[in-house]
Amino acid sequence: MRHSEFDRAVADEFGSGGASLVSDLVLTGVDNRTAREALAAGVAPRDVWYALCAETDVPVDRRYGAGRLDPRR
């Protein structure tokens, strides 16, 4: 997952509240950092995404592949 895919996944899943979650919610899955802090520290965007999903109870079926664009045809 790239940073752009992370941003898209957050926007798709959380809408306008996503930015607040990324900057304010402390995630236990990334050493008690916010998503923004974890990304800045070099944690892989996919790991941050999974930690955010776990903390906010996003169903497992909406986690994998989130943020990816539909393939071109």
C-alpha positions in Angstrom: 0.0 0.0 0.0 1.3 3.4 -0.9 0.7 6.6 1.0 -1.8 7.7 -1.6 -3.7 4.5 -1.3 -3.7 4.9 2.5 -5.2 8.4 2.1 -7.8 7.1 -0.3 -8.7 4.2 2.0 -9.2 6.6 4.9 -11.3 8.9 2.9 -13.4 6.1 1.5 -14.0 4.4 4.9 -14.3 7.4 7.2 -15.3 10.3 5.0 -14.6 13.8 6.3 -13.8 12.5 9.8 -10.9 10.6 8.5 -8.4 13.4 8.8 -9.2 13.8 12.5 -8.8 10.0 13.1 -5.4 10.1 11.3 -4.1 13.0 13.4 -5.8 12.4 16.8 -6.6 8.7 17.4 -3.8 6.8 19.2 -3.3 3.4 17.8 -2.1 0.6 20.0 -1.0 -1.4 16.9 1.7 1.0 16.0 3.3 1.6 19.4 0.7 4.0 20.8 1.2 6.6 18.0 -1.3 8.4 15.8 -1.5 7.3 12.2 0.3 10.5 11.2 3.1 9.9 13.7 3.5 6.3 12.6 3.7 7.2 9.0 6.2 9.9 9.7 8.3 7.4 11.7 8.5 5.1 8.7 5.8 2.6 9.6 4.4 1.0 6.4 1.1 2.5 5.3 -0.5 -0.9 5.2 0.5 -1.6 8.8 -0.9 1.8 9.8 -4.1 1.1 7.9 -4.6 -2.3 9.6 -4.0 -0.7 13.0 -6.5 2.1 12.3 -9.0 -0.5 11.1 -8.5 -2.6 14.2 -8.9 0.4 16.5 -12.1 1.5 14.8 -13.7 -1.9 14.3 -13.7 -1.8 10.5 -14.9 -5.2 9.3 -12.2 -7.4 8.0 -13.8 -7.6 4.5 -13.3 -3.9 4.1 -9.7 -3.8 5.0 -7.9 -5.8 2.3 -7.3 -3.9 -0.9 -8.8 -0.7 0.4 -7.6 2.5 -1.4 -6.7 0.7 -4.6 -8.0 2.1 -7.8 -10.1 -0.1 -10.1 -7.9 -1.6 -12.8 -8.0 0.1 -16.2 -9.8 -1.7 -18.9 
